Amino acid sequence: MKFVRIIFALAAAWGFLALVPGLFGEAGPRPEYYYGFIGIALVFQLIFILIAIDPVRYRALIPLSILEKLSFFLPVTILYTQGRVAMGPVFFGGMVDGLLMLLFALAWFLSRKAEQGIQPL
C-alpha cells in the first residue's frame, strides 16, 4: 500500500502547488466559473490526502479520483487536437492529469488486492 499512498500524496502536493497560485489572479470573463473550478479542484486534493492516509478504507473514492483527472485530461486533449489549446501550461497540466489518471487506475487495482487480504507484488 506504500506505492498507493505515495501516488495520492504526490498528486495532492502537485495539485496544491498548481492550483493555489490561481486563487490570486482570475482569467476570463466569468470569474465564478474560474473560482468554482479552482475550488472544487482544491477540494479533491483533500480527497487525495484521505486516500493517501488509508487507501483500503477510502478505496471507493479512487474511481471518482480517476474521473476527476479524466475531466481535465480529456477536454484538454480534444481542444489540443482541434488547435484550441496551445502547447503550454494548460496542455502540460492536462497531460500530468492523464498520467495521474493512469497511476490512480493502477492504485485502484493494487488496493483491491490489499482489500481482499492478498499481498500485492
N, C-alpha and C positions, 0 to 999 in steps of 0.2 A: 504494500500500500504506500510505501515511501515514494515511489515513482508518481503515483496518482496525486499524492499530497503536493509534490514538487510542481507538477504541471499546473494545478489550480492556484498554488501560491504565486508562481511566476506570472500566470495570467492576470491575477488580481493586481500584482505590483505593476505590470505593464499597463493595465487598464487605468489605474490611478495616475501613473506618470503621463499617459497620453491624454486623459480626459480633464484632469483638474485645471491645467492651463486654459482650457476652453471656457472655463467659468469667468475668465477675466477679459473676454472680448467676444462679442457676438458677430455672427456672419449672416448676411441675408436680410430680407425684408420682413421675415416672420420670426421675431425673437422667441415667441412662445414655443415654436417647433424646435428651434435650436436648443433652448434651455431644457425643454422637455426631453429631447434626445440625450443630452448630456446627463440629465438627472437619472433617467431610467438606466442608462449605461453604468453610472456610478453605483446604483443600487445592485446591479448584477455583480459588481466587483465584490460586494459584501457577500453575495451568494457564493462566489468562488472561494472566499475565505472560509465560509461554513463548510463547504465541500472539502477544502484542504485540511480542515481540523479533523473531520471524521467522514472519510469518503464512503464507508459502508453505510453509516446511518443516513447520510444525505444523498445516497446513490440515485434516488428518484429525481433529484434536481439536475442530474447530468444530462439527460436528453433535452431538457429545457435550455441548458447552457449551450448545447450543440446548436439548437435553433437560434439562440441569441447571436452566436457567431455567424451562422448562415445568413441571418437577417441583414448583416452588413456586407459580408463577403459576396453574396450573390448579386445584389444590386450594383456594387462597385465593379464586379467582373462584367456584368452586362453593359453598364454605362461605358466602361473602358472599351469594349469591343465595338460600341457604337460611336466611339470618338467623343463622348461627352464628359469623360474624366481623363485628365492628362496623367502621364507617368509622373507621380509626385507623392506628396504626403498622404493624400486620400487613397490613392492606389496602393501605396505601401501598407497603410493601415488595413485595407481590405484583405491584402494577401496575408498579413500577420493573423487576422481573424480566421482566414481559411486554414492556415497551419494549426492554429489553436483548436479549430473545429475538429480537425483530424486527430489531434492529440486527445481531445475530450472523448472522441469516439473510442480511441484506444483505452483511455482511462475507464470508460464505462464497461468495456469488455473485461479488463483486468479486475475491476472491482466486483464484477459478477462472480468470478471465481472465489474471491475472498468472502463474499456474502454467503456463498454455499459452503464455506469452510474448506475450500480447496486452496492450497498454497500456490500462488502464481509463480511462473518461471522467473 
